[in-house]
């Protein structure tokens, strides 16, 4: 399929896109479905992407990264997704956790974590969602209290990806402000084997290499240096991680939508029921063309969000990142649905690799924040309408 990417991207970005696409093609959807069926992880693809410098392309060069930003990292995830083998942990480990540590971590935290996050030898999960809080980060009940020089964390988290393979989890908790008595958000690095840090796998209908977990923090004792950044800047640090999360979720959705659309277009070109291929009929062609347009428009907003973020405009990036995530989620679901419909019965077979995407595509629409919460954000942040909550 022809695209309008080249006019907006540098030669370096175009070269990165081509190189990652070639890597993704060597693995493809068959690799991903085999990994899922056998209950394994994407270790081989993760390791090769890391070796080629793709996983840490957004992290600082002085800590082993590529010195780029979200523009580059989103290209990597999109192209792997378009090949049918996206790496979900890229959203979490280098994008959220790597970005937060690179921007706000101590020198020791940077030296400890960033080289490993960049070369793939270390991974980090991210825990923010709670059973009773949902998208309302102000209702987070996981608390951190001081005990001498230590921190003690207590609480629960749900829908935390990849905790079983992560060396640590970046946990969003709340500490008490000594001046006001109010709780404020803070981020803590919790090692996987920390005493009192329990995990239970959630039984999901979604089939993916990355499993989902409920976490229980039962008086988890952490040293003082487990706190990332300034205790008084927790909200700023939190949103510094959430904007990349939304940008990368958009990349995830765009890549998946492109993969599904590619399969459908190939099928529509060759599938012949009467005298012409089914793609010659407007009832088939027009919905696929619409899906392509929606995916391209989503990418434009994602590119805008990535550029604003990489330039340090957190406020502008916040609006664009939410819009990109919303648009990509909608475009992804519609592209997958139309692709399956184009193939008819074949769209539900394991051979074509589309049926499993019916469930997977919903992820881009509901996580990490629902489309309704994004509409709330745009309503009162962009349009100035009163809050409904």
C-alpha positions in Angstrom: 0.0 0.0 0.0 1.2 3.5 -0.8 1.5 5.9 2.1 2.1 9.6 2.7 4.8 9.0 5.3 7.9 10.0 3.4 7.1 13.7 3.0 6.9 14.2 6.8 9.8 12.1 7.9 13.5 12.6 7.8 15.7 10.2 5.8 16.8 8.8 9.1 13.2 8.1 10.1 12.5 6.5 6.8 15.6 4.3 7.1 14.6 3.3 10.6 11.1 2.4 9.3 12.5 0.2 6.5 15.0 -1.5 8.8 12.4 -2.3 11.5 9.9 -3.5 8.8 12.5 -5.9 7.5 13.1 -7.2 11.0 9.3 -7.6 11.6 8.9 -9.4 8.3 11.5 -12.0 9.4 9.3 -12.9 12.4 5.7 -11.9 11.3 2.4 -13.1 12.6 3.2 -16.8 12.5 6.0 -16.2 15.0 3.6 -14.3 17.3 0.8 -16.9 17.2 3.3 -19.7 17.8 4.7 -18.0 20.8 1.2 -17.4 22.2 0.0 -21.0 21.5 3.1 -22.4 23.2 2.8 -20.1 26.2 6.2 -18.5 25.6 7.5 -15.0 25.5 8.8 -13.0 22.5 12.4 -13.5 23.7 14.0 -13.9 20.3 12.4 -10.8 18.7 13.0 -8.8 21.9 16.7 -9.7 21.9 17.2 -9.0 18.2 15.4 -5.7 18.4 17.5 -4.8 21.4 20.8 -5.9 19.7 19.9 -3.6 16.7 19.4 -0.7 19.0 15.6 -0.4 18.5 14.4 -0.9 22.0 16.4 1.9 23.5 16.2 4.3 20.6 14.5 6.9 22.8 16.9 6.7 25.7 20.0 9.0 26.2 23.2 8.0 24.4 25.3 8.4 27.5 23.4 5.5 29.1 23.5 3.2 26.0 20.4 4.5 24.2 20.0 5.8 20.7 19.5 9.5 21.8 16.2 9.8 20.0 12.7 10.2 21.3 9.2 9.1 21.0 9.2 9.8 17.3 11.7 7.1 16.8 10.3 4.6 19.3 6.8 4.9 18.0 8.1 4.1 14.5 9.7 0.9 15.9 6.5 -0.3 17.5 4.3 0.6 14.6 6.4 -1.2 12.1 6.7 -4.3 14.2 2.9 -4.2 14.6 2.4 -3.8 10.9 4.4 -7.0 10.4 2.1 -8.8 12.8 4.5 -9.0 15.8 4.2 -6.0 18.1 6.1 -5.9 21.4 3.6 -4.6 24.0 6.3 -4.3 26.6 7.9 -1.5 24.5 5.1 0.7 25.7 5.9 0.0 29.3 9.7 -0.6 29.6 11.5 1.9 27.4 8.6 4.3 26.8 7.1 4.9 30.3 9.7 3.6 32.7 12.7 4.5 30.7 11.4 8.0 30.0 10.5 8.7 33.6 13.9 7.5 34.9 15.8 9.4 32.2 14.0 12.6 33.0 13.7 12.5 36.8 15.8 9.6 38.1 18.9 10.1 40.2 22.3 9.5 38.6 22.5 6.1 40.3 19.0 5.1 39.1 20.0 6.1 35.6 23.2 4.1 35.7 21.4 1.1 37.2 18.4 0.9 34.9 18.8 2.8 31.6 21.6 0.7 30.0 19.7 -2.5 30.7 16.4 -1.0 29.4 18.2 0.1 26.3 19.9 -3.2 25.5 16.9 -5.3 26.5 18.7 -7.1 29.3 16.4 -5.4 31.9 12.7 -4.8 31.6 10.4 -2.8 33.9 6.6 -3.0 34.3 4.3 -0.1 35.3 1.6 -0.3 37.9 -1.0 2.5 38.2 -4.5 1.0 37.7 -6.3 -0.1 40.9 -9.5 -2.2 41.3 -11.5 0.7 42.7 -9.8 3.6 40.9 -10.0 2.8 37.2 -9.0 5.8 35.2 -9.2 8.1 38.3 -5.6 8.5 39.4 -6.8 10.7 42.2 -8.5 7.7 43.9 -5.3 5.7 44.0 -5.2 4.1 47.5 -1.7 2.5 47.3 0.2 4.4 49.9 3.8 4.9 50.8 4.8 5.9 54.3 8.2 6.7 55.7 9.7 4.4 58.3 13.1 5.8 59.2 15.1 6.0 56.0 12.8 3.4 54.3 9.5 3.6 52.4 6.8 1.1 53.2 4.2 0.5 50.4 0.7 -1.0 50.9 -2.0 -1.5 48.2 -3.2 -3.3 45.2 -2.8 -2.9 41.4 -4.6 -4.6 38.5 -4.0 -5.1 34.8 -0.2 -4.8 35.1 1.5 -6.2 32.0 4.5 -8.5 32.1 5.3 -8.5 35.8 6.5 -12.1 35.5 9.2 -11.1 33.1 10.0 -7.7 34.5 13.0 -7.2 36.8 11.0 -4.5 38.6 7.7 -2.6 38.5 7.4 1.2 38.6 4.6 1.6 41.1 2.4 4.7 41.4 1.7 5.3 45.0 0.7 8.2 47.2 2.5 9.8 50.1 1.2 12.3 52.6 2.2 15.9 52.2 3.5 17.0 55.6 2.3 20.6 55.1 -1.2 19.9 53.9 -1.9 16.4 55.0 -3.2 15.6 51.5 -2.0 12.6 49.5 0.2 13.2 46.5 1.4 10.8 43.8 4.9 9.4 43.8 6.7 6.7 41.8 8.7 3.8 43.3 10.9 1.2 41.8 9.8 -2.2 43.3 12.1 -5.2 42.5 10.3 -8.3 41.4 11.4 -10.4 44.4 10.8 -7.7 47.1 9.3 -9.3 50.2 5.5 -8.7 50.4 5.3 -8.0 46.7 2.8 -10.6 45.4 1.3 -11.2 42.0 -1.6 -13.2 40.6 -2.2 -13.8 36.9 -5.5 -12.5 35.6 -7.4 -15.0 33.4 -7.9 -13.1 30.2 -9.8 -13.9 27.0 -7.1 -11.8 25.3 -4.4 -14.0 24.0 -1.0 -12.4 24.1 2.6 -13.2 25.1 2.4 -10.6 27.8 0.3 -11.7 30.7 -1.8 -9.5 32.9 -1.4 -9.4 36.7 -3.0 -8.3 39.9 -0.4 -7.1 42.4 -0.6 -7.0 46.1 1.9 -4.8 48.1 1.8 -6.0 51.7 4.1 -3.7 53.6 6.7 -3.8 50.9 9.8 -2.2 52.5 12.0 -0.2 50.1 15.2 1.9 50.6 15.0 5.6 50.3 16.5 5.5 46.7 13.5 3.5 45.4 11.7 6.8 45.1 12.1 8.2 41.5 12.7 11.9 41.4 11.4 14.6 43.7 8.7 13.7 46.1 7.0 17.0 45.5 7.0 16.7 41.7 5.1 13.4 41.5 2.2 14.5 39.3 4.6 16.1 36.8 6.7 12.9 36.7 3.6 10.7 36.4 2.3 12.6 33.3 5.8 12.6 31.8 5.3 8.8 31.6 1.6 8.8 30.6 2.1 10.9 27.4 4.6 8.4 26.0 2.2 5.6 27.0 -0.6 7.2 24.9 1.7 7.9 22.0 3.0 4.3 22.0 -0.5 2.9 22.4 -1.4 4.8 19.2 1.6 3.2 17.5 0.4 -0.2 18.7 -3.1 0.4 17.3 -1.9 1.8 14.0 0.5 -1.1 13.5 -2.2 -3.6 14.2 -4.6 -1.9 11.9 -2.1 -1.7 9.1 -1.4 -5.5 9.4 -5.1 -6.3 9.3 -5.7 -4.0 6.4 -2.7 -5.4 4.5 -4.1 -8.9 4.8 -7.5 -7.8 3.6 -6.2 -5.8 0.6 -4.1 -8.8 -0.5 -7.1 -11.0 -0.2 -9.4 -8.6 -2.0 -6.9 -8.3 -4.9 -6.8 -12.1 -5.5 -10.1 -13.5 -4.2 -12.3 -14.1 -7.2 -16.0 -15.2 -6.8 -17.4 -14.0 -10.1 -15.4 -12.7 -13.0 -13.5 -10.0 -11.1 -11.5 -10.0 -7.8 -13.8 -8.9 -5.0 -11.7 -5.8 -4.5 -13.1 -4.4 -7.7 -16.5 -4.0 -6.0 -17.1 -0.7 -4.2 -18.8 -2.5 -1.2 -15.4 -4.1 -0.5 -13.0 -1.4 -1.8 -14.6 1.7 -0.1 -14.6 0.5 3.5 -10.9 -0.6 3.1 -10.1 2.8 1.6 -11.8 4.5 4.6 -9.8 2.3 7.0 -6.6 3.3 5.3 -7.5 7.0 5.5 -8.4 6.7 9.2 -5.1 5.0 10.0 -3.1 7.6 8.1 -4.9 10.5 9.9 -4.2 8.7 13.2 -0.5 8.6 12.4 -0.4 12.3 11.6 -1.7 13.1 15.1 0.7 10.5 16.6 3.6 12.2 14.9 2.5 15.6 16.1 2.3 14.3 19.7 5.7 12.7 19.5 7.3 15.8 18.1 5.7 18.0 20.8 6.8 15.7 23.5 10.3 15.4 22.2 10.5 19.2 22.0 9.6 19.4 25.7 6.1 20.7 25.3 4.3 18.5 27.8 1.1 20.4 27.8 0.7 20.5 24.0 1.9 16.8 23.8 -0.8 15.9 26.4 -3.6 17.0 24.2 -2.1 15.6 21.0 -1.2 12.3 22.7 -4.7 11.8 23.9 -6.2 12.6 20.5 -3.7 10.3 18.8 -4.6 7.4 21.1 -8.3 8.0 20.6 -8.0 8.2 16.9 -5.7 5.2 16.6 -7.9 3.0 18.8 -11.0 3.8 16.7 -9.1 3.3 13.4 -7.6 0.0 14.6 -10.9 -1.6 15.7 -12.6 -0.5 12.4 -9.7 -1.8 10.3 -9.7 -5.2 12.0 -13.4 -5.5 11.8 -13.4 -4.6 8.1 -10.5 -6.9 7.4 -12.3 -9.9 9.0 -15.5 -9.0 7.2 -13.6 -8.8 3.8 -12.3 -12.3 4.3 -15.7 -13.7 5.4 -15.3 -17.2 6.9 -11.6 -17.1 6.2 -11.3 -14.1 8.5 -12.1 -16.4 11.4 -9.6 -19.1 10.5 -6.2 -19.5 12.2 -4.5 -19.5 8.8 -5.1 -15.8 8.2 -4.2 -14.6 11.7 -7.0 -12.0 11.9 -9.6 -13.5 14.2 -7.4 -13.1 17.3 -7.1 -9.4 16.5 -10.8 -8.9 17.1 -10.1 -9.1 20.8 -6.7 -7.6 20.7 -7.8 -4.5 18.8 -10.0 -3.5 21.7 -6.9 -3.0 23.8 -6.1 0.2 21.8 -9.6 1.5 22.5 -9.9 0.8 26.2 -6.3 0.9 27.5 -4.5 2.6 29.1 -7.4 5.0 29.3 -10.9 4.6 27.8 -12.0 6.7 24.9 -14.7 8.2 27.1 -12.0 9.5 29.5 -10.2 11.0 26.5 -13.4 12.7 25.4 -13.7 14.1 29.0 -10.2 15.4 28.7 -10.8 17.1 25.4 -14.1 18.4 26.6 -12.7 20.4 29.5 -9.1 20.8 28.6 -9.4 21.7 24.9 -12.9 23.1 24.7 -13.2 24.6 28.1 -16.5 22.9 29.0 -17.3 22.2 32.7 -16.2 18.9 34.2 -18.8 16.2 34.7 -16.9 14.6 37.5 
